[in-house]
Amino acid sequence: ATTEEQEQQPKLSSSSLSRLGLLTTTMSFMGNSYATSLQQYPILTKSITACLIFGLSDYLAQKVETKSSEEKKKAFIFNIRRAVASSIVGLCYFGPVSHYWY
C-alpha cells in the first residue's frame, strides 16, 4: 500500500482494539462452549437453542405487528403467553425433531 492509502485508512485506538479483542475472545469462548455442548448433549442443546430462537422470534414478530397495525399510537403490549407457547414448541418439538430430521 502506498503512503496515501495508509493515511486514508481509519486508525483504531488502543481502547477500540482491546474491546475488539475482548469481543472476539468472548465470541470464541461461546462458540467453543456451544460446540462442546452439541457433542455432549446434542438433543438438549438443540432443544434449548430452538426454545430461545422461537421465543425471541415471537417477541420480534409482536413488535413488528404493533408497528404495522392501524393503531400506530397503541403502546406495545407483550403477549407473554404467546411467546412462552412458541418457546415450548421450539423446546419440545422442533429441537428434538430437527436433531433426527437433519
Salt bridges, closest charged atoms under 4 A:
ASP58 OD1 - ARG82 NE 2.71
GLU65 OE1 - ARG82 NH1 2.95
